[in-house]
Amino acid sequence: MSILAFLRDNAPWLSAGVLLTFLSGFGQTFFISIFAGEIRESFALSHGQWGGIYTLGTTASALVMVWAGGLTDRFRVRALAPVILVMMTGACIFMAINPVWWLLPVVIFSLRFTGQGMMSHIAVVAMARWFVAARGKALSVATLGFAVGEAFLPLIFVSILLVYDWRMLWLVAAGIAILGIPLLMLLLRRERTPQSWAQTSQSLGMEEMHWTRRQTLGHFLFWFMVPALLGPAAFNTAFFFHQVHFAEIKAVAHVELVAMFPIYTAVGIGAMILSGWALDRLGTARLLPFMQIPMVAAFLFFAFAEGPGMLILGFMCLALTTGANSTLPNAFWAEFYGTANLGSIKAMAAAIMVFGSAIGPGLTGVAIDLGVGIEMQYLFVAGYFVFTTVMMTIGVRRARPLLSLTP
């Protein structure tokens, strides 16, 4: 099937995926962090204190995700997603009207759980379930919402922030979130029947079986993947979380740094599409071990950058992994562990990634307060991604033969 025919025949479900991933942006770090300066000033917080609050709220959302993520095994998207969107709307309003610093962890929990956690989780689990042979293409298309949000939401809101109060902009975000509900219901008037619920052999995992969450946690490959799950979530989040501070260190205006985001997005979209195409032809086992190598280069560029040119190169390398990260890991769980319990299994992975996004800002924020510069930190981050690449290579090579085994 050609890509145009695929898009035409599956437009409602793919569009629903794009909408969900786009709306998740209001709970993603790239959006929350553009208000970091205003939040810190309004509540008199240091980098470490703001990072600690972010870590606390995000960690709580990771813990709840372990349970809540399994709801995607029990409820259809058109039933579950509107509830989460209502909760997200409330979270945005909460940020707009919150008067005290000690409620910020609750605000951050609400935004992170509904946005980065559940909205993203619902979207990728739906794509992995609804599509089997074209899973890579479906994930590539649906996760375009992430890329569009990263490209345009910061640029638009930072520009408006020059004129309007930051709290007013959170009310605008709430309005956009609530408007997503009728659009989503329109797209999912006839929800696609999840192929995995039919228990087809196409959707089985290693050893020709559907793995449970307990079995997955007892399997060696899951633990070889944990560092790779933590890494991008922790340090991508930390990078965007400290974007205001990073701009100051590199002596560029914040709006100039944000203006580079569309380049990052364009490269990310290209990497996303290419990885989805390659995924359907080669499978995750061949591709996954190489996914985080560009992160090594990205953080070296960020550490040593002395002008816009090196910063742009850093964004481009970061985008290569970010784009591939939208498709390969999400397809990995379905390919290696089956789809019958995909919501529960993916919830564990999502919880780890959310936890990573919790510790990244907190750890780097405390390090800044202790005098460890962000550029020095990024050298260590580059080394971390060398480690994750080695771990994925070992784990996948050991597990790959199990994909062809029968019980």
C-alpha positions as a Markdown table, in Angstrom:
| # | Residue | x | y | z |
|---|---|---|---|---|
| 1 | Met | 0.0 | 0.0 | 0.0 |
| 2 | Ser | 1.4 | 3.4 | -0.9 |
| 3 | Ile | 1.8 | 6.0 | 1.8 |
| 4 | Leu | -1.0 | 8.2 | 0.2 |
| 5 | Ala | -3.4 | 5.3 | 0.2 |
| 6 | Phe | -2.5 | 4.4 | 3.7 |
| 7 | Leu | -3.1 | 8.0 | 4.9 |
| 8 | Arg | -6.4 | 8.2 | 3.0 |
| 9 | Asp | -7.8 | 4.9 | 4.3 |
| 10 | Asn | -6.8 | 5.5 | 7.9 |
| 11 | Ala | -7.1 | 9.3 | 8.1 |
| 12 | Pro | -9.5 | 9.5 | 11.1 |
| 13 | Trp | -7.5 | 7.2 | 13.4 |
| 14 | Leu | -4.1 | 8.7 | 12.4 |
| 15 | Ser | -5.5 | 12.2 | 12.8 |
| 16 | Ala | -6.8 | 11.3 | 16.3 |
| 17 | Gly | -3.2 | 10.1 | 17.1 |
| 18 | Val | -1.8 | 13.4 | 15.9 |
| 19 | Leu | -4.3 | 15.4 | 17.9 |
| 20 | Leu | -3.5 | 13.5 | 21.1 |
| 21 | Thr | 0.2 | 13.8 | 20.8 |
| 22 | Phe | -0.1 | 17.5 | 20.0 |
| 23 | Leu | -2.3 | 18.2 | 23.0 |
| 24 | Ser | 0.1 | 16.3 | 25.2 |
| 25 | Gly | 2.4 | 19.3 | 24.7 |
| 26 | Phe | 0.8 | 21.4 | 27.5 |
| 27 | Gly | 2.2 | 18.8 | 29.9 |
| 28 | Gln | 5.6 | 18.4 | 28.3 |
| 29 | Thr | 8.8 | 20.1 | 29.5 |
| 30 | Phe | 9.4 | 22.0 | 26.3 |
| 31 | Phe | 6.2 | 23.9 | 27.0 |
| 32 | Ile | 6.3 | 24.2 | 30.8 |
| 33 | Ser | 9.9 | 25.3 | 30.7 |
| 34 | Ile | 9.3 | 28.4 | 28.7 |
| 35 | Phe | 7.7 | 29.9 | 31.8 |
| 36 | Ala | 10.6 | 28.9 | 34.0 |
| 37 | Gly | 11.8 | 32.4 | 34.5 |
| 38 | Glu | 8.4 | 33.8 | 35.3 |
| 39 | Ile | 7.6 | 31.0 | 37.7 |
| 40 | Arg | 10.9 | 31.2 | 39.5 |
| 41 | Glu | 10.5 | 35.0 | 39.8 |
| 42 | Ser | 6.9 | 34.8 | 40.9 |
| 43 | Phe | 7.6 | 32.3 | 43.7 |
| 44 | Ala | 11.2 | 33.4 | 44.5 |
| 45 | Leu | 12.8 | 30.0 | 43.6 |
| 46 | Ser | 16.4 | 29.1 | 42.8 |
| 47 | His | 17.3 | 26.8 | 39.9 |
| 48 | Gly | 17.6 | 23.9 | 42.4 |
| 49 | Gln | 14.4 | 24.6 | 44.2 |
| 50 | Trp | 12.4 | 24.9 | 40.9 |
| 51 | Gly | 14.1 | 21.7 | 39.7 |
| 52 | Gly | 13.3 | 19.9 | 42.9 |
| 53 | Ile | 9.6 | 20.9 | 42.7 |
| 54 | Tyr | 9.6 | 19.7 | 39.1 |
| 55 | Thr | 11.2 | 16.4 | 40.1 |
| 56 | Leu | 8.7 | 15.8 | 43.0 |
| 57 | Gly | 5.6 | 16.4 | 40.8 |
| 58 | Thr | 6.9 | 14.4 | 37.9 |
| 59 | Thr | 8.0 | 11.5 | 40.1 |
| 60 | Ala | 4.5 | 11.3 | 41.6 |
| 61 | Ser | 3.1 | 11.2 | 38.1 |
| 62 | Ala | 5.4 | 8.4 | 37.2 |
| 63 | Leu | 4.2 | 6.3 | 40.1 |
| 64 | Val | 0.6 | 6.9 | 39.2 |
| 65 | Met | 1.3 | 6.0 | 35.6 |
| 66 | Val | 2.2 | 2.4 | 36.7 |
| 67 | Trp | -1.4 | 1.9 | 37.5 |
| 68 | Ala | -3.2 | 4.4 | 35.3 |
| 69 | Gly | -1.4 | 3.3 | 32.1 |
| 70 | Gly | -3.1 | -0.1 | 32.3 |
| 71 | Leu | -6.4 | 1.6 | 31.8 |
| 72 | Thr | -5.6 | 1.5 | 28.0 |
| 73 | Asp | -6.1 | -2.3 | 28.2 |
| 74 | Arg | -9.6 | -1.8 | 29.5 |
| 75 | Phe | -11.0 | 1.3 | 27.8 |
| 76 | Arg | -11.2 | 2.5 | 24.3 |
| 77 | Val | -9.5 | 5.8 | 23.3 |
| 78 | Arg | -12.8 | 7.6 | 22.8 |
| 79 | Ala | -13.8 | 6.8 | 26.4 |
| 80 | Leu | -10.5 | 7.4 | 28.1 |
| 81 | Ala | -9.0 | 10.3 | 26.3 |
| 82 | Pro | -11.8 | 12.9 | 26.9 |
| 83 | Val | -11.5 | 12.3 | 30.6 |
| 84 | Ile | -7.8 | 12.9 | 30.5 |
| 85 | Leu | -8.4 | 16.1 | 28.4 |
| 86 | Val | -10.8 | 17.4 | 31.0 |
| 87 | Met | -8.2 | 16.8 | 33.7 |
| 88 | Met | -5.5 | 18.5 | 31.6 |
| 89 | Thr | -7.8 | 21.5 | 31.2 |
| 90 | Gly | -8.1 | 21.7 | 35.0 |
| 91 | Ala | -4.3 | 21.4 | 35.4 |
| 92 | Cys | -3.7 | 24.4 | 33.1 |
| 93 | Ile | -6.2 | 26.5 | 35.0 |
| 94 | Phe | -4.6 | 25.4 | 38.2 |
| 95 | Met | -1.3 | 26.7 | 37.0 |
| 96 | Ala | -2.9 | 30.0 | 36.0 |
| 97 | Ile | -4.5 | 30.7 | 39.3 |
| 98 | Asn | -2.1 | 29.0 | 41.8 |
| 99 | Pro | -1.0 | 31.7 | 44.4 |
| 100 | Val | 1.5 | 29.8 | 46.5 |
| 101 | Trp | 4.8 | 27.9 | 45.8 |
| 102 | Trp | 3.9 | 24.9 | 48.0 |
| 103 | Leu | 1.1 | 23.9 | 45.6 |
| 104 | Leu | 3.5 | 23.9 | 42.6 |
| 105 | Pro | 4.3 | 20.1 | 43.0 |
| 106 | Val | 0.6 | 19.4 | 42.7 |
| 107 | Val | 0.3 | 21.6 | 39.6 |
| 108 | Ile | 3.3 | 19.9 | 38.0 |
| 109 | Phe | 2.0 | 16.5 | 38.9 |
| 110 | Ser | -1.3 | 17.3 | 37.2 |
| 111 | Leu | 0.3 | 18.7 | 34.1 |
| 112 | Arg | 2.9 | 15.9 | 33.7 |
| 113 | Phe | 0.4 | 13.1 | 34.5 |
| 114 | Thr | -2.2 | 14.2 | 32.0 |
| 115 | Gly | 0.2 | 15.5 | 29.3 |
| 116 | Gln | 3.5 | 13.7 | 29.2 |
| 117 | Gly | 2.0 | 10.7 | 30.8 |
| 118 | Met | -1.5 | 9.7 | 29.8 |
| 119 | Met | -2.1 | 11.6 | 26.6 |
| 120 | Ser | 1.2 | 10.4 | 25.1 |
| 121 | His | 0.6 | 6.8 | 26.4 |
| 122 | Ile | -2.9 | 6.6 | 25.0 |
| 123 | Ala | -1.8 | 7.8 | 21.5 |
| 124 | Val | 1.2 | 5.4 | 21.1 |
| 125 | Val | -0.6 | 2.4 | 22.6 |
| 126 | Ala | -3.5 | 3.0 | 20.2 |
| 127 | Met | -1.2 | 3.2 | 17.2 |
| 128 | Ala | 0.7 | 0.0 | 18.2 |
| 129 | Arg | -2.6 | -1.8 | 18.7 |
| 130 | Trp | -4.6 | -0.6 | 15.7 |
| 131 | Phe | -1.8 | -1.3 | 13.2 |
| 132 | Val | 0.4 | -4.4 | 12.8 |
| 133 | Ala | 2.0 | -4.6 | 9.3 |
| 134 | Ala | 2.1 | -0.7 | 9.1 |
| 135 | Arg | 2.9 | -0.1 | 12.7 |
| 136 | Gly | 6.0 | 2.0 | 11.9 |
| 137 | Lys | 4.2 | 4.2 | 9.5 |
| 138 | Ala | 1.3 | 4.7 | 11.9 |
| 139 | Leu | 3.6 | 5.7 | 14.8 |
| 140 | Ser | 5.5 | 8.0 | 12.5 |
| 141 | Val | 2.4 | 9.8 | 11.4 |
| 142 | Ala | 0.6 | 10.0 | 14.8 |
| 143 | Thr | 3.7 | 11.2 | 16.6 |
| 144 | Leu | 3.9 | 14.2 | 14.3 |
| 145 | Gly | 1.8 | 15.9 | 16.9 |
| 146 | Phe | 4.8 | 15.9 | 19.2 |
| 147 | Ala | 7.0 | 17.5 | 16.6 |
| 148 | Val | 4.4 | 20.2 | 15.7 |
| 149 | Gly | 4.0 | 21.1 | 19.3 |
| 150 | Glu | 7.7 | 21.3 | 19.9 |
| 151 | Ala | 8.2 | 23.5 | 16.9 |
| 152 | Phe | 5.4 | 26.0 | 17.2 |
| 153 | Leu | 4.1 | 26.1 | 20.8 |
| 154 | Pro | 7.3 | 27.5 | 22.4 |
| 155 | Leu | 7.8 | 30.0 | 19.5 |
| 156 | Ile | 4.2 | 31.2 | 19.6 |
| 157 | Phe | 3.9 | 31.4 | 23.4 |
| 158 | Val | 7.3 | 33.0 | 24.0 |
| 159 | Ser | 6.4 | 35.7 | 21.5 |
| 160 | Ile | 3.1 | 36.3 | 23.2 |
| 161 | Leu | 4.8 | 36.2 | 26.6 |
| 162 | Leu | 6.5 | 39.5 | 25.6 |
| 163 | Val | 3.1 | 41.2 | 25.7 |
| 164 | Tyr | 0.8 | 39.2 | 28.0 |
| 165 | Asp | 1.1 | 37.9 | 31.6 |
| 166 | Trp | 2.3 | 34.3 | 31.8 |
| 167 | Arg | -0.8 | 33.2 | 33.8 |
| 168 | Met | -3.1 | 34.4 | 31.0 |
| 169 | Leu | -1.3 | 32.1 | 28.6 |
| 170 | Trp | -2.1 | 29.1 | 30.7 |
| 171 | Leu | -5.8 | 29.9 | 30.4 |
| 172 | Val | -5.3 | 29.9 | 26.7 |
| 173 | Ala | -3.7 | 26.5 | 26.9 |
| 174 | Ala | -6.7 | 25.3 | 28.9 |
| 175 | Gly | -9.1 | 26.6 | 26.2 |
| 176 | Ile | -7.2 | 24.7 | 23.5 |
| 177 | Ala | -7.2 | 21.5 | 25.5 |
| 178 | Ile | -10.9 | 21.5 | 26.1 |
| 179 | Leu | -11.6 | 22.2 | 22.4 |
| 180 | Gly | -9.8 | 19.0 | 21.6 |
| 181 | Ile | -12.6 | 16.9 | 23.1 |
| 182 | Pro | -15.3 | 17.5 | 20.4 |
| 183 | Leu | -12.7 | 17.2 | 17.6 |
| 184 | Leu | -11.5 | 13.9 | 19.0 |
| 185 | Met | -15.0 | 12.5 | 19.4 |
| 186 | Leu | -15.7 | 13.5 | 15.8 |
| 187 | Leu | -12.6 | 11.6 | 14.5 |
| 188 | Leu | -13.4 | 8.5 | 16.6 |
| 189 | Arg | -17.1 | 8.2 | 15.7 |
| 190 | Arg | -16.1 | 4.8 | 14.5 |
| 191 | Glu | -13.1 | 3.6 | 16.5 |
| 192 | Arg | -10.8 | 1.1 | 14.8 |
| 193 | Thr | -11.0 | -2.3 | 16.3 |
| 194 | Pro | -7.7 | -3.1 | 18.0 |
| 195 | Gln | -6.1 | -6.0 | 16.1 |
| 196 | Ser | -4.4 | -7.3 | 19.2 |
| 197 | Trp | -7.8 | -7.9 | 20.9 |
| 198 | Ala | -8.4 | -10.5 | 18.2 |
| 199 | Gln | -5.4 | -12.4 | 19.5 |
| 200 | Thr | -3.9 | -12.8 | 16.1 |
| 201 | Ser | -0.5 | -14.5 | 15.8 |
| 202 | Gln | 0.8 | -11.4 | 14.0 |
| 203 | Ser | 0.8 | -9.5 | 17.3 |
| 204 | Leu | 2.6 | -12.2 | 19.4 |
| 205 | Gly | 6.0 | -11.4 | 21.0 |
| 206 | Met | 9.1 | -13.5 | 21.8 |
| 207 | Glu | 8.6 | -17.2 | 21.9 |
| 208 | Glu | 5.2 | -16.8 | 20.1 |
| 209 | Met | 3.4 | -15.6 | 23.2 |
| 210 | His | 1.7 | -12.5 | 24.7 |
| 211 | Trp | 3.8 | -11.5 | 27.7 |
| 212 | Thr | 2.3 | -10.3 | 30.9 |
| 213 | Arg | 3.7 | -7.3 | 32.8 |
| 214 | Arg | 5.1 | -9.7 | 35.5 |
| 215 | Gln | 6.8 | -11.8 | 32.9 |
| 216 | Thr | 8.3 | -8.8 | 31.2 |
| 217 | Leu | 9.7 | -7.5 | 34.5 |
| 218 | Gly | 11.4 | -10.8 | 35.0 |
| 219 | His | 13.0 | -10.8 | 31.6 |
| 220 | Phe | 16.6 | -9.7 | 31.1 |
| 221 | Leu | 15.9 | -7.5 | 28.0 |
| 222 | Phe | 13.6 | -5.1 | 30.0 |
| 223 | Trp | 16.4 | -4.3 | 32.4 |
| 224 | Phe | 19.0 | -3.8 | 29.6 |
| 225 | Met | 16.5 | -1.3 | 28.2 |
| 226 | Val | 16.0 | 0.7 | 31.4 |
| 227 | Pro | 19.1 | 3.0 | 31.0 |
| 228 | Ala | 18.0 | 3.8 | 27.4 |
| 229 | Leu | 14.5 | 4.6 | 28.6 |
| 230 | Leu | 15.8 | 6.9 | 31.3 |
| 231 | Gly | 18.4 | 8.7 | 29.2 |
| 232 | Pro | 16.5 | 10.7 | 26.6 |
| 233 | Ala | 13.7 | 11.5 | 29.1 |
| 234 | Ala | 16.1 | 12.7 | 31.7 |
| 235 | Phe | 18.5 | 14.8 | 29.6 |
| 236 | Asn | 16.2 | 15.9 | 26.8 |
| 237 | Thr | 13.9 | 17.2 | 29.6 |
| 238 | Ala | 16.8 | 18.8 | 31.4 |
| 239 | Phe | 18.0 | 20.5 | 28.3 |
| 240 | Phe | 14.7 | 22.1 | 27.5 |
| 241 | Phe | 13.9 | 22.7 | 31.2 |
| 242 | His | 17.1 | 24.9 | 31.6 |
| 243 | Gln | 16.7 | 26.5 | 28.2 |
| 244 | Val | 16.5 | 30.0 | 29.7 |
| 245 | His | 19.7 | 29.4 | 31.7 |
| 246 | Phe | 21.4 | 27.8 | 28.7 |
| 247 | Ala | 20.6 | 30.8 | 26.5 |
| 248 | Glu | 22.2 | 33.0 | 29.2 |
| 249 | Ile | 25.3 | 30.9 | 29.3 |
| 250 | Lys | 25.7 | 30.9 | 25.5 |
| 251 | Ala | 25.0 | 34.6 | 25.4 |
| 252 | Val | 22.0 | 34.3 | 23.0 |
| 253 | Ala | 18.5 | 35.8 | 23.6 |
| 254 | His | 15.9 | 33.3 | 24.7 |
| 255 | Val | 13.8 | 34.0 | 21.6 |
| 256 | Glu | 16.8 | 33.4 | 19.4 |
| 257 | Leu | 17.3 | 30.0 | 21.0 |
| 258 | Val | 13.6 | 29.2 | 20.6 |
| 259 | Ala | 13.8 | 30.2 | 17.0 |
| 260 | Met | 16.1 | 27.2 | 16.4 |
| 261 | Phe | 13.3 | 24.8 | 17.5 |
| 262 | Pro | 11.7 | 24.6 | 14.1 |
| 263 | Ile | 15.0 | 23.3 | 12.7 |
| 264 | Tyr | 15.1 | 20.7 | 15.5 |
| 265 | Thr | 11.5 | 19.8 | 14.6 |
| 266 | Ala | 12.1 | 19.5 | 10.9 |
| 267 | Val | 15.0 | 17.2 | 11.4 |
| 268 | Gly | 13.0 | 15.2 | 14.0 |
| 269 | Ile | 10.1 | 14.8 | 11.5 |
| 270 | Gly | 12.5 | 13.5 | 8.9 |
| 271 | Ala | 14.1 | 11.1 | 11.4 |
| 272 | Met | 10.6 | 10.0 | 12.6 |
| 273 | Ile | 9.4 | 9.2 | 9.0 |
| 274 | Leu | 12.6 | 7.5 | 8.1 |
| 275 | Ser | 12.7 | 5.4 | 11.2 |
| 276 | Gly | 9.0 | 4.4 | 10.7 |
| 277 | Trp | 9.8 | 3.4 | 7.1 |
| 278 | Ala | 12.9 | 1.4 | 8.2 |
| 279 | Leu | 11.0 | -0.2 | 11.1 |
| 280 | Asp | 8.4 | -1.8 | 8.8 |
| 281 | Arg | 11.1 | -3.3 | 6.7 |
| 282 | Leu | 13.9 | -4.1 | 9.1 |
| 283 | Gly | 12.2 | -4.5 | 12.5 |
| 284 | Thr | 13.2 | -2.9 | 15.8 |
| 285 | Ala | 16.0 | -5.4 | 16.6 |
| 286 | Arg | 18.2 | -4.1 | 13.8 |
| 287 | Leu | 17.6 | -0.4 | 14.4 |
| 288 | Leu | 17.3 | 0.1 | 18.2 |
| 289 | Pro | 20.9 | -0.3 | 19.2 |
| 290 | Phe | 22.0 | 2.7 | 17.0 |
| 291 | Met | 19.2 | 5.0 | 18.1 |
| 292 | Gln | 21.0 | 7.0 | 20.8 |
| 293 | Ile | 24.4 | 7.5 | 19.2 |
| 294 | Pro | 23.3 | 11.0 | 17.9 |
| 295 | Met | 22.7 | 12.0 | 21.5 |
| 296 | Val | 26.4 | 11.7 | 22.2 |
| 297 | Ala | 27.2 | 14.2 | 19.4 |
| 298 | Ala | 24.4 | 16.5 | 20.4 |
| 299 | Phe | 25.5 | 17.0 | 24.0 |
| 300 | Leu | 29.2 | 17.4 | 22.9 |
| 301 | Phe | 28.0 | 20.2 | 20.5 |
| 302 | Phe | 26.0 | 21.8 | 23.3 |
| 303 | Ala | 29.0 | 21.6 | 25.7 |
| 304 | Phe | 31.4 | 23.2 | 23.3 |
| 305 | Ala | 29.2 | 25.5 | 21.2 |
| 306 | Glu | 30.4 | 29.1 | 20.8 |
| 307 | Gly | 27.9 | 30.3 | 18.3 |
| 308 | Pro | 24.6 | 29.6 | 16.5 |
| 309 | Gly | 26.2 | 27.2 | 14.1 |
| 310 | Met | 27.3 | 24.6 | 16.7 |
| 311 | Leu | 24.0 | 25.1 | 18.5 |
| 312 | Ile | 22.1 | 24.2 | 15.4 |
| 313 | Leu | 24.2 | 21.1 | 14.8 |
| 314 | Gly | 23.5 | 20.1 | 18.4 |
| 315 | Phe | 19.7 | 20.5 | 17.8 |
| 316 | Met | 20.0 | 18.5 | 14.6 |
| 317 | Cys | 21.7 | 15.6 | 16.3 |
| 318 | Leu | 19.3 | 15.8 | 19.2 |
| 319 | Ala | 16.4 | 15.6 | 16.7 |
| 320 | Leu | 17.7 | 12.5 | 15.1 |
| 321 | Thr | 17.3 | 10.5 | 18.3 |
| 322 | Thr | 14.1 | 12.3 | 19.3 |
| 323 | Gly | 12.5 | 11.4 | 16.0 |
| 324 | Ala | 13.5 | 7.8 | 16.1 |
| 325 | Asn | 12.5 | 7.7 | 19.8 |
| 326 | Ser | 8.9 | 8.4 | 18.7 |
| 327 | Thr | 8.6 | 5.2 | 16.8 |
| 328 | Leu | 11.2 | 2.6 | 17.6 |
| 329 | Pro | 10.7 | 2.1 | 21.4 |
| 330 | Asn | 6.9 | 2.1 | 21.1 |
| 331 | Ala | 7.1 | -0.6 | 18.4 |
| 332 | Phe | 9.7 | -2.5 | 20.4 |
| 333 | Trp | 7.3 | -3.4 | 23.2 |
| 334 | Ala | 4.7 | -4.7 | 20.7 |
| 335 | Glu | 7.3 | -6.6 | 18.7 |
| 336 | Phe | 9.1 | -8.3 | 21.6 |
| 337 | Tyr | 6.4 | -8.7 | 24.2 |
| 338 | Gly | 3.1 | -8.9 | 22.2 |
| 339 | Thr | 0.1 | -6.7 | 22.3 |
| 340 | Ala | -2.5 | -8.4 | 24.5 |
| 341 | Asn | -1.1 | -6.6 | 27.6 |
| 342 | Leu | 0.6 | -3.8 | 25.8 |
| 343 | Gly | -1.0 | -1.0 | 27.9 |
| 344 | Ser | 0.3 | -2.5 | 31.1 |
| 345 | Ile | 3.7 | -3.2 | 29.8 |
| 346 | Lys | 4.0 | 0.2 | 28.1 |
| 347 | Ala | 2.8 | 1.8 | 31.3 |
| 348 | Met | 5.9 | 0.5 | 33.1 |
| 349 | Ala | 8.1 | 1.9 | 30.3 |
| 350 | Ala | 6.2 | 5.2 | 30.4 |
| 351 | Ala | 6.6 | 5.4 | 34.2 |
| 352 | Ile | 10.4 | 4.9 | 33.8 |
| 353 | Met | 10.6 | 7.6 | 31.2 |
| 354 | Val | 8.4 | 10.0 | 33.3 |
| 355 | Phe | 10.7 | 9.3 | 36.2 |
| 356 | Gly | 13.7 | 10.0 | 34.0 |
| 357 | Ser | 12.1 | 13.4 | 33.1 |
| 358 | Ala | 11.7 | 14.0 | 36.9 |
| 359 | Ile | 15.3 | 13.3 | 37.9 |
| 360 | Gly | 16.9 | 15.2 | 34.9 |
| 361 | Pro | 15.8 | 18.7 | 35.8 |
| 362 | Gly | 16.2 | 18.2 | 39.6 |
| 363 | Leu | 19.7 | 16.7 | 39.2 |
| 364 | Thr | 21.0 | 19.3 | 36.8 |
| 365 | Gly | 19.4 | 22.1 | 38.8 |
| 366 | Val | 21.1 | 21.1 | 42.0 |
| 367 | Ala | 24.4 | 20.7 | 40.1 |
| 368 | Ile | 24.0 | 24.3 | 38.8 |
| 369 | Asp | 23.4 | 25.5 | 42.4 |
| 370 | Leu | 26.5 | 23.6 | 43.5 |
| 371 | Gly | 28.6 | 25.3 | 40.9 |
| 372 | Val | 28.8 | 22.5 | 38.3 |
| 373 | Gly | 28.3 | 24.4 | 35.0 |
| 374 | Ile | 25.7 | 23.1 | 32.5 |
| 375 | Glu | 28.4 | 22.7 | 29.8 |
| 376 | Met | 30.5 | 20.4 | 32.1 |
| 377 | Gln | 27.4 | 18.4 | 32.9 |
| 378 | Tyr | 26.7 | 17.9 | 29.2 |
| 379 | Leu | 30.1 | 16.1 | 28.8 |
| 380 | Phe | 29.0 | 13.6 | 31.4 |
| 381 | Val | 25.6 | 13.3 | 29.6 |
| 382 | Ala | 27.4 | 12.4 | 26.4 |
| 383 | Gly | 29.3 | 9.6 | 28.2 |
| 384 | Tyr | 26.0 | 8.3 | 29.6 |
| 385 | Phe | 24.6 | 7.8 | 26.1 |
| 386 | Val | 27.7 | 5.8 | 25.1 |
| 387 | Phe | 26.8 | 3.5 | 28.0 |
| 388 | Thr | 23.1 | 3.2 | 27.0 |
| 389 | Thr | 24.1 | 2.3 | 23.4 |
| 390 | Val | 26.3 | -0.6 | 24.7 |
| 391 | Met | 23.6 | -1.9 | 27.0 |
| 392 | Met | 20.9 | -1.9 | 24.2 |
| 393 | Thr | 23.3 | -3.6 | 21.8 |
| 394 | Ile | 24.0 | -6.4 | 24.3 |
| 395 | Gly | 20.4 | -6.9 | 25.3 |
| 396 | Val | 18.8 | -6.9 | 21.8 |
| 397 | Arg | 21.5 | -9.2 | 20.4 |
| 398 | Arg | 20.7 | -11.7 | 23.2 |
| 399 | Ala | 17.0 | -11.5 | 22.8 |
| 400 | Arg | 16.6 | -11.3 | 19.1 |
| 401 | Pro | 16.8 | -15.1 | 18.5 |
| 402 | Leu | 13.8 | -15.5 | 20.8 |
| 403 | Leu | 11.6 | -13.7 | 18.2 |
| 404 | Ser | 11.7 | -16.8 | 16.0 |
| 405 | Leu | 11.3 | -19.5 | 18.8 |
| 406 | Thr | 8.1 | -21.4 | 19.4 |
| 407 | Pro | 7.1 | -22.7 | 22.9 |
